[in-house]
Amino acid sequence: MYKLNDGQIIPEVGFGTYKLNGSKGAQSIVSAVNNGYRMLDTAYNYENEGAVGHAIANVSIPRTELTVTSKLPGRYYHYDDAIERIQESLYRAHLDYFDLYLLHWPNPKRDMYVEAWNALIDAQKFGLVKSIGVCNFLPEHLDRLEKETGVVPVVNQIELHPYFNQKDMRKYDSEHNIVTMDWSPLGRASAVLKDPTLVELAKKYNKSVGQLILRWEHQLDTLPIPKSTHSSRQLDNIDIFDFKISDEDMQRINGLTKVDGRVKNQDPAEYEEF
Ligand SMILES: NC(=O)c1ccc[n+]([C@@H]2O[C@H](COP(=O)([O-])OP(=O)(O)OC[C@H]3O[C@@H](n4cnc5c(N)ncnc54)[C@H](OP(=O)(O)O)[C@@H]3O)[C@@H](O)[C@H]2O)c1
């Protein structure tokens, strides 16, 4: 478990739900919870907060044992819009509160993220959300939040996998007591899963390449949120706690990072999403 800078506790691995929509999506999410996941990552823009809520209503795990995360899209960063959308997110999910609510992208050219952050601070005071954080924030964005509001996010959810290992961002986050959460932790099933070094090391540890990558992310003190529709892969992706990658092999995996290693070239300094 990770202890957040506001005192809340969250699991060490979460379940990504991007593209899990409708009844098939809800079935995959039910399967993930039954397979042991206790943290679910959704977003207003995934249009599946309903599927997540439906899944939560159809598992035997009590709500209090689940950590449910959602995210505010950039088109609702005006204060009043933000509060309304968080309420709307909750209606969609049939939930009374989110455990974690994140700003989805900084969209720095619009310069609205501080206003949206003030709305999240109030949403936490109103009891709509337990913890608040961000995604895709760079140091200059995080510095501004701290300077202008005094409230440091608990989590920064960023793209992180062996081809883009975010060494500098991880250092910043850990120095500021922010948990780094990894999106596309398997590189969204891209070439990284066939990387010869990873294939070789996975054989050495008698694990799948996915398990090796997720264990590497765990040993970097980050929190991966892999997504899978397959029950067997869901089980694999959470079964990473019975082996340890040596320091030398950690360095080999660290060495695979590339300057242009992002899956879709979404640099938060430039890329915008609303
Ligand atoms: N904050 C943000 O801006 C942001 C951006 C992107 C994503 N996210 C979040 O991060 C989550 C995870 O990222 P992601 O969905 O982009 O990618 P990912 O988890 O890295 O990869 C998912 C893909 O990998 C496949 N897969 C899963 N486990 C596997 C395994 N053990 N072996 C081989 N293939 C495997 C899945 O296929 P099957 O389903 O067929 O198994 C799927 O195609 C998302 O679902 C979303 O919740 C956040």
The ligand as an ORCA input file, in Angstrom:
! r2SCAN-3c Opt
* xyz 0 1
  N      -3.978     10.060    -17.404
  C      -3.834      9.862    -18.692
  O      -3.615     10.797    -19.469
  C      -3.906      8.452    -19.221
  C      -3.552      8.192    -20.545
  C      -3.619      6.877    -21.000
  C      -4.039      5.854    -20.135
  N      -4.415      6.138    -18.856
  C      -4.857      5.068    -17.923
  O      -3.846      4.081    -17.868
  C      -4.418      2.798    -18.111
  C      -3.407      1.846    -18.715
  O      -2.876      2.335    -19.909
  P      -3.295      1.784    -21.355
  O      -4.631      1.152    -21.276
  O      -3.087      2.904    -22.310
  O      -2.166      0.729    -21.705
  P      -1.435     -0.532    -21.016
  O      -2.102     -0.894    -19.742
  O       0.008     -0.239    -21.034
  O      -1.660     -1.649    -22.102
  C      -2.945     -2.166    -22.382
  C      -2.797     -3.086    -23.573
  O      -1.889     -4.143    -23.231
  C      -2.512     -5.419    -23.413
  N      -2.054     -6.238    -22.290
  C      -2.398     -6.123    -20.977
  N      -1.716     -7.007    -20.220
  C      -0.908     -7.697    -21.061
  C       0.025     -8.728    -20.853
  N       0.272     -9.219    -19.644
  N       0.675     -9.211    -21.950
  C       0.429     -8.718    -23.182
  N      -0.434     -7.715    -23.418
  C      -1.112     -7.211    -22.370
  C      -4.000     -5.121    -23.398
  O      -4.688     -6.034    -24.240
  P      -5.946     -6.893    -23.725
  O      -6.944     -5.924    -23.141
  O      -6.422     -7.539    -24.996
  O      -5.397     -7.852    -22.722
  C      -4.083     -3.716    -23.993
  O      -4.063     -3.768    -25.416
  C      -5.601      3.139    -19.040
  O      -6.480      2.046    -19.197
  C      -6.149      4.358    -18.349
  O      -6.919      3.963    -17.231
  C      -4.339      7.425    -18.383
*
